[in-house]
């Protein structure tokens, strides 16, 4: 089983992503969800996920602030965003 965390500040997007994962990825267990940066950092450090679904834009900042505060070499990242401007920066963080 792949332990995953969803980080998404828009409630409807978070619900839709969770539903897609539940329907299409039975091997993925969603162990936590967060809508903000500081809580996400705590969850990632505490839960030690295998995978993080990470919205790039979180409020007035970006989720790259999360990655500066966790050891992202211990999990895979799937960025979920509508902002293509962040694609190159995401790949620097070993994005999927």
C-alpha atoms as an extended CHARMM CRD file, in Angstrom:
* protein
*
        96  EXT
         1         1  UNK       CA              0.0000000000        0.0000000000        0.0000000000  PROA      1               0.0000000000
         2         2  UNK       CA              1.2410000000        3.4970000000       -0.9150000000  PROA      2               0.0000000000
         3         3  UNK       CA              0.6760000000        6.0130000000        1.8950000000  PROA      3               0.0000000000
         4         4  UNK       CA             -0.2690000000        9.4220000000        0.4760000000  PROA      4               0.0000000000
         5         5  UNK       CA             -1.0060000000       12.9330000000        1.6760000000  PROA      5               0.0000000000
         6         6  UNK       CA             -3.0430000000       15.4770000000       -0.2840000000  PROA      6               0.0000000000
         7         7  UNK       CA             -2.0740000000       19.1440000000        0.0530000000  PROA      7               0.0000000000
         8         8  UNK       CA             -4.6730000000       21.3470000000       -1.6450000000  PROA      8               0.0000000000
         9         9  UNK       CA             -6.1850000000       24.5950000000       -0.3780000000  PROA      9               0.0000000000
        10        10  UNK       CA             -9.3180000000       24.5010000000       -2.5300000000  PROA      10              0.0000000000
        11        11  UNK       CA            -11.8900000000       22.2440000000       -0.9010000000  PROA      11              0.0000000000
        12        12  UNK       CA            -13.6190000000       21.1520000000       -4.1240000000  PROA      12              0.0000000000
        13        13  UNK       CA            -10.3040000000       20.3230000000       -5.7970000000  PROA      13              0.0000000000
        14        14  UNK       CA             -9.2500000000       18.3240000000       -2.7260000000  PROA      14              0.0000000000
        15        15  UNK       CA            -12.5170000000       16.3780000000       -2.7550000000  PROA      15              0.0000000000
        16        16  UNK       CA            -12.2520000000       15.6990000000       -6.5090000000  PROA      16              0.0000000000
        17        17  UNK       CA             -8.6380000000       14.5320000000       -6.2310000000  PROA      17              0.0000000000
        18        18  UNK       CA             -9.4620000000       12.2390000000       -3.2960000000  PROA      18              0.0000000000
        19        19  UNK       CA            -12.3540000000       10.7450000000       -5.2580000000  PROA      19              0.0000000000
        20        20  UNK       CA            -10.1800000000       10.1200000000       -8.3500000000  PROA      20              0.0000000000
        21        21  UNK       CA             -7.5410000000        8.4230000000       -6.2240000000  PROA      21              0.0000000000
        22        22  UNK       CA            -10.1180000000        6.2420000000       -4.4530000000  PROA      22              0.0000000000
        23        23  UNK       CA            -11.6990000000        5.1890000000       -7.7500000000  PROA      23              0.0000000000
        24        24  UNK       CA             -8.5800000000        4.7220000000       -9.8740000000  PROA      24              0.0000000000
        25        25  UNK       CA             -5.7390000000        3.9110000000       -7.4980000000  PROA      25              0.0000000000
        26        26  UNK       CA             -6.7250000000        1.1950000000       -5.0110000000  PROA      26              0.0000000000
        27        27  UNK       CA             -3.0820000000        0.7820000000       -4.0020000000  PROA      27              0.0000000000
        28        28  UNK       CA             -2.9880000000        4.3690000000       -2.6620000000  PROA      28              0.0000000000
        29        29  UNK       CA             -4.1530000000        4.9980000000        0.8910000000  PROA      29              0.0000000000
        30        30  UNK       CA             -4.8280000000        8.6530000000        1.7010000000  PROA      30              0.0000000000
        31        31  UNK       CA             -3.5320000000        9.0080000000        5.2490000000  PROA      31              0.0000000000
        32        32  UNK       CA             -3.9650000000       12.7850000000        5.6140000000  PROA      32              0.0000000000
        33        33  UNK       CA             -5.1000000000       15.9570000000        3.9040000000  PROA      33              0.0000000000
        34        34  UNK       CA             -4.1400000000       19.5600000000        4.4700000000  PROA      34              0.0000000000
        35        35  UNK       CA             -5.0850000000       22.9640000000        3.1170000000  PROA      35              0.0000000000
        36        36  UNK       CA             -2.1940000000       25.0070000000        4.4750000000  PROA      36              0.0000000000
        37        37  UNK       CA              1.5850000000       25.0690000000        4.5890000000  PROA      37              0.0000000000
        38        38  UNK       CA              2.4660000000       24.7460000000        8.2880000000  PROA      38              0.0000000000
        39        39  UNK       CA              0.0160000000       21.9090000000        8.8750000000  PROA      39              0.0000000000
        40        40  UNK       CA              1.3600000000       20.1490000000        5.7650000000  PROA      40              0.0000000000
        41        41  UNK       CA              4.9240000000       20.3320000000        7.0340000000  PROA      41              0.0000000000
        42        42  UNK       CA              3.8430000000       18.7960000000       10.3430000000  PROA      42              0.0000000000
        43        43  UNK       CA              1.8470000000       16.0430000000        8.6220000000  PROA      43              0.0000000000
        44        44  UNK       CA              4.6380000000       15.1170000000        6.2170000000  PROA      44              0.0000000000
        45        45  UNK       CA              7.2440000000       14.9870000000        8.9790000000  PROA      45              0.0000000000
        46        46  UNK       CA              4.9810000000       12.9920000000       11.3050000000  PROA      46              0.0000000000
        47        47  UNK       CA              3.3280000000       10.5850000000        8.8570000000  PROA      47              0.0000000000
        48        48  UNK       CA              6.3250000000        9.8890000000        6.5850000000  PROA      48              0.0000000000
        49        49  UNK       CA              4.2470000000        9.3510000000        3.4050000000  PROA      49              0.0000000000
        50        50  UNK       CA              5.4120000000        7.5350000000        0.2880000000  PROA      50              0.0000000000
        51        51  UNK       CA              3.6680000000       10.0520000000       -1.9530000000  PROA      51              0.0000000000
        52        52  UNK       CA              2.4560000000       13.6460000000       -1.6730000000  PROA      52              0.0000000000
        53        53  UNK       CA             -0.0730000000       15.2030000000       -4.0310000000  PROA      53              0.0000000000
        54        54  UNK       CA              0.9590000000       18.8410000000       -3.8240000000  PROA      54              0.0000000000
        55        55  UNK       CA             -0.9080000000       21.8520000000       -5.1640000000  PROA      55              0.0000000000
        56        56  UNK       CA              1.7230000000       24.4040000000       -6.1700000000  PROA      56              0.0000000000
        57        57  UNK       CA             -0.3250000000       27.5120000000       -5.3730000000  PROA      57              0.0000000000
        58        58  UNK       CA             -1.4450000000       27.6410000000       -1.7350000000  PROA      58              0.0000000000
        59        59  UNK       CA             -3.1140000000       30.9190000000       -0.9020000000  PROA      59              0.0000000000
        60        60  UNK       CA             -0.6780000000       33.7680000000       -1.4370000000  PROA      60              0.0000000000
        61        61  UNK       CA              2.4000000000       31.5570000000       -1.5420000000  PROA      61              0.0000000000
        62        62  UNK       CA              3.6140000000       28.3050000000       -3.0940000000  PROA      62              0.0000000000
        63        63  UNK       CA              4.0830000000       24.7950000000       -1.8170000000  PROA      63              0.0000000000
        64        64  UNK       CA              7.8000000000       25.1060000000       -2.4790000000  PROA      64              0.0000000000
        65        65  UNK       CA              7.8460000000       26.5700000000        1.0520000000  PROA      65              0.0000000000
        66        66  UNK       CA              6.7850000000       23.1320000000        2.2760000000  PROA      66              0.0000000000
        67        67  UNK       CA              9.5690000000       21.4300000000        0.3570000000  PROA      67              0.0000000000
        68        68  UNK       CA             12.1500000000       23.7730000000        1.8910000000  PROA      68              0.0000000000
        69        69  UNK       CA             11.1130000000       22.4410000000        5.3170000000  PROA      69              0.0000000000
        70        70  UNK       CA             10.9000000000       18.6710000000        4.7790000000  PROA      70              0.0000000000
        71        71  UNK       CA             13.1900000000       15.9580000000        3.4570000000  PROA      71              0.0000000000
        72        72  UNK       CA             11.4710000000       15.5070000000        0.1130000000  PROA      72              0.0000000000
        73        73  UNK       CA             13.9520000000       12.8220000000       -0.9260000000  PROA      73              0.0000000000
        74        74  UNK       CA             11.9580000000       10.3660000000        1.2010000000  PROA      74              0.0000000000
        75        75  UNK       CA              8.7310000000       10.5470000000       -0.8440000000  PROA      75              0.0000000000
        76        76  UNK       CA              7.5230000000       11.0530000000       -4.3960000000  PROA      76              0.0000000000
        77        77  UNK       CA              5.7150000000       14.2410000000       -5.3760000000  PROA      77              0.0000000000
        78        78  UNK       CA              2.8630000000       14.6700000000       -7.8110000000  PROA      78              0.0000000000
        79        79  UNK       CA              2.2340000000       18.3590000000       -8.3580000000  PROA      79              0.0000000000
        80        80  UNK       CA             -1.3770000000       19.2800000000       -9.0000000000  PROA      80              0.0000000000
        81        81  UNK       CA             -1.7750000000       22.7530000000      -10.4400000000  PROA      81              0.0000000000
        82        82  UNK       CA             -3.3740000000       24.8650000000      -13.1120000000  PROA      82              0.0000000000
        83        83  UNK       CA             -0.2770000000       27.0990000000      -13.2510000000  PROA      83              0.0000000000
        84        84  UNK       CA              2.1030000000       25.9170000000      -15.9680000000  PROA      84              0.0000000000
        85        85  UNK       CA              4.5520000000       28.6790000000      -14.9910000000  PROA      85              0.0000000000
        86        86  UNK       CA              5.7380000000       26.4960000000      -12.1250000000  PROA      86              0.0000000000
        87        87  UNK       CA              6.5770000000       23.4080000000      -14.2100000000  PROA      87              0.0000000000
        88        88  UNK       CA             10.3410000000       23.9950000000      -14.4400000000  PROA      88              0.0000000000
        89        89  UNK       CA             10.6590000000       24.7570000000      -10.7710000000  PROA      89              0.0000000000
        90        90  UNK       CA              8.6370000000       21.6450000000       -9.9470000000  PROA      90              0.0000000000
        91        91  UNK       CA             11.0280000000       19.4500000000      -11.9210000000  PROA      91              0.0000000000
        92        92  UNK       CA             13.9160000000       20.7530000000       -9.8090000000  PROA      92              0.0000000000
        93        93  UNK       CA             12.1650000000       19.0740000000       -6.8750000000  PROA      93              0.0000000000
        94        94  UNK       CA             12.0130000000       15.7300000000       -8.7260000000  PROA      94              0.0000000000
        95        95  UNK       CA              8.3760000000       16.1780000000       -9.6390000000  PROA      95              0.0000000000
        96        96  UNK       CA              6.3190000000       13.4810000000      -11.2670000000  PROA      96              0.0000000000
